[in-house]
Amino acid sequence: MTIRLPHNAFARHLTVWAFVALVVVVTYAASRSLYTATVISAFSYAVASSGLGYIYGQAGMLSMAQAGLWGIGAFVAAIATDDWGWGFLTSCLVAIVLCTVAGLVLAVPALRVKGHYFLIITFIATLLLVTVGTNVSVTGGAQGRVIADMPSIFGWTADTPTAMLIMFGVLYAIAASVLILLKRTRSGRLTLLVRENETLAAALGVNVAALKFLAFAISGAFAGLGGAMYAYFIQAIAPETFGLGAATMLAAAVIVGGARFTLGPLIGALIIQLVPLLLGFSPTVSAGVNGALLVVIILVASGGVAGLAARLGTLLRRRRVPVPERDRVLEDSRS
């Protein structure tokens, strides 16, 4: 059976891969190890944020527990590598599966509470996961765990920063392409209806509960992959790494970049991590700059940077169309 993607879908896939290639090429051309490490980190952040972007952009639920799921993925990968001797791909698959299950568990309160009540519950869930991780031996306690291995896929080992940059860029692009396909499924389109009007969706016979469970399962899967990538990149993880600071960072990346756009989380992660670095700010000042940037984006461009770019592109295309032809197109659309 041959699957033919619509032209619009093909264009979105092409845009994702072209943008990732551009980021990799520019980072490599900069020839700065600090920039390379920051972009590698941004790719892992972006994968985890893409899951949050799905439940927020598609289902309209902002979860602060994504950092906890991200942390679960990181520790599962570390345990699978150090204790069980599994490779990078196998560790990623195990992290994806377990985080998918964790996402399904997290979906249970989403069926009973909404709005800021749900946000508070997910905050508590993140704190609980950090507390548990700090007090159990399997995670190494407060000391955390260390991964000595380098990521390797089918014999290709990312033993240099450039190789890891390319590998993580490819992994993000694959994850983003999967997300595009998920959004175009019937369930993905129905999830948008749930976001806009849950009561209407239920009245039309849509299984709202099943769609919420599916959204959180997808969110958990992306968090698992992002966590495994981050663990292999940083090679030393501790439970407190995935606390409220990480939760705020992931949410900021989604909001700044644009929750409804596939590339939004990556754009947001790059902005949040690179802008303070390029300006030479200290970590304390960087947190304040990112907070101010988040406020400005919310006030000026509710759709994020990707949404603002899309609107500017639409305006430019309209200006290029001659007035008589534009009027004819508008007339045809009304008829």
N, C-alpha and C positions, 0 to 999 in steps of 0.2 A: 504494500500500500504506500503510495506516494503522498507526502504531506506538502502542500503548497502554501507557503506563507503569503499573505496579502502584501502588496507593495509597501504599505505603510509599516507593517511589521518588519519587513526586510530593511527598510530605511532606518528603523530604530536600532536593529541589531548592528547595522553598519556604522551608525553614529557612535554606539557604545565602543566598538572595537577601534574605531578611528580616534576617539577621544583618549582611550587608554594608551594607544600607540603614541599619540602626541605627548601625553604626560611622561611616558617612559623615555622617549627621545629627548625631550627638553631636560629632564632630570639627568640623563646620561651626559648630555652636552654641557650641563653646568659643572660637571666634574668636581662636585663637592660631596664628600662622604656624609656630611650632616644632612644635606638635602636628600640624598639617596635614602638614608635611614628614615627620614621623616615621611617620605612618600611611600616607602614600604609599609610603615606603620599606618599611614592613611588608607592603604588598600585593605588592610585587615579591619580597620575601623569601618570602612565603607561597606564591607561584606556584612558585618554585624548590623550596621545601621540600615542596610537595605531591608532586612527583616522587620526592623522597627518602622521603616518607611511604608512597608506593606500594610501592617495593621493600623497605622495612623493615616496614611494617604488613601488606602482602599476601604478600611473598615471604620475609620474615624475614632480609634481608641489609642490614646497616648499612654504607653506603658513605660515605667521607669525600671522595670525588672529586666529589661533587655541586657543590662550590664551583668546581672546575675547569670543569665543564660550564657552570655559571652564567657564569663568566668568558668562556668561548668565545662564548656567546650575546651577551654584552655587546659584545665586540670585533667580532663579525661584524656586529652592528647598526651599530656606529660606522663600520666600513669601508664597509658598504653605503650608509650615509647620506652620509658625507663624500667618499669616493672615487668612488662610482658614482652618487650623486645620487638614490638610491631613497628612497621615503617610509617612514613608520613601519610601516604594515601589511606592505609588501613586505619590509622589513628583519626584521620579526618572523617572517615565514614562512621566510625564508632561515635565520635563526638556529635556528628549530625543526627544520628539515630537517638542517642540519649537526650540531646537537647530538644529534639522534636517531642519526645515523651514529656520532658519538663515543660515545654510550651503548652501541651495539652492540659497538664495539671494547672498551669497558670490561667488557662481559659475558664476554669470553673467559676472563680469569682466574677469574671466578666459577664456571666449570665445573670448575675444577681444585682450587681451595682454598676453605676455609670458615672461619667463625669469625674469630678474631683475626688469622689469617694474611691473610685477605681484607681485613680492616680496615687492616692494615699496608700492603698493596699499594696500596690506594686513597689512603692518606696519601702514599705515594711518588708516585703519579700526580699528585696535586695539587701537590706540590713541583716535580715535573718540568714541569708545565704553566706554573707561575709562572716557573721558571728560563728556559724556552724563550721565554715571552712577554716577559721582561725583556731578552732578547738578540737579538731579531729586530726589523727595522725596521718591518714591517707593523703592529705593535702600538704603535709609537712608543717602543719600548724602555722604560726605567724611567720616562720622562716620561709615557707613556701617550697617550691620544687624547682629543679634545674633540668633543662633538656640539653644534653651534650651533642645530640645528633643534628645534622643539617637536613633540611627538607629535600627529598629525592622522589622524582616521578619517572618511572620507566627508565631507570638508569641515568636520568639527568639530575645531577646533584647541584643544588644552589649553594655552592661553597664560596661564592664571592658576592659582595653586595649587588653588583650588576646582575648576576644570574638570579639572585633572589628578587630583585626588582622586576625582572622580566617574568619570572615564574608567578609571583603574586599578582602582577598585572593581568596575566592570562587567567589565573584563577578568579579574579574579580570579574573579568569580562565574561567568563563562562557563567558565573553566578548571576550577573546582570541579564544575560541572554535568557537564562532559565526564568528569571523574574518577569521578563517581558512576555514569555509564553504563558506563565501562570496568570498574568493580568488579563490575557486575551481569552482565557477559557470561560466557559459559561459561569463557573463558580466565581471567577474573578469579577465578571461583570455584575453578577448578582450582589457581590459584596459591596460594590459601589452603591447599589440601591439601598442596602442596609445602612450604609454611612449617611446617605441623604435623608432617609426616612424609614427608620426601623419599624414603626407601626404600620406604615403602608406596605412594606415588604412582607411582614407577617400576614397582613390581610390578603395579600395576593398569593399566599400559599408558600412563600419562601421559607425554608428551614433556617431561621436565623441562628439558632444554636449551633447547627452543623457548620455554618459558614464561619462563625466565630472560632470554633474549635480548629477549623482548617486554617484560618488566618494565623492563629497562635502557633500551630504546628509549623507553618511555613516560616514564621518569625524565629522559632526555636532552631530550625534547621540552618538558617543563615547565620544565626548567632553561634551555633556549633562550629561551622566552617571558619567563621571569622576568629573564634577563640583559638582553634587549632593553629591557624596561621599566625596569630599573634604570639602564641607560646613558642613556636619554632623560631620566630623572629627575635623576640626579646630574650629567650632562653633562660630566664629566671622570673618566675611568677610568684606572687603572694596574694592571699585572699583580699587584702585591703586594696589591691590594684583595681578590683572590679566592684568598688563601692559606689557611693553616691556621686563622687567626682566623675567616674566613668559613665554612670547613668546620665548625668547632665551633659557630658561630652557627646554621647551618642545621640541624645535628643536634640542637642544644638546642631549637630551635623545634619540631621534630617530637616530641621526647620530652616536653617540657613541655606542649605542647598535646594530644598524643595521636596516635600514629602510625596507629591503626586508624580514626580518625574523619576525615571529609572536612574539617571545619572545624578540626581539630587544629592544623595548621601555622599557620593565620592566628591562632588564639588564642595559640599559643606565640610567634609573632613579635610580636604586640601586647604581650604580657606582658613579654617580654625587652627590648623597646625602650622601652615607655612607663613601666614601673614605676620604673626608675632615673631617668628624666626627671622624673616626678612627684615623686619623693623628693629631687630636686636633687643626685644623686650625680655625682661626676666620672667620666670614662671609666675610670680605673683602678679606682675603687671599684665602678663598675657591672659590670665584668668579674667581680669577686669576688662581688658580689650574685647575678649570673646563675649563677655556678658553684654557690653555696650553694643557690639555688632549684632548680637541676637535681638536686642530691643529695637535697633534701627530696622532690621530686616522685617520684624513683625509689624512695625508701624508703616514702613514704606512699601514693602513687597511681601505681602502675605503668602505668596506662592514661592518664596525663596528666590535665590539667584537664578536658578534654572527657569523658574516661572517668569521672572523679569526679562531674561534673555529671550524666552519664547514670545512674550508680548512685543518686545522690540522687533523681533524678526517678522512678526505678523504685520506690524505697522509699516515696516520697510517694504514688504511685499505689496501691501495695499497702495503705497505711494508709487510703486513702479507700474501699476496697472493703469492704463489710460482711463480718464473719467467716463467717456461713453461706454467703453467695454465694461467698466466696473458697474455702471448703472444697469447694463443689460444683464450681468450676472446676478445682481440683486433682484432684478425683476423676475428672472427665471426661477430664482430660489423661492420667491413668494408665490409663484403660480403653481 
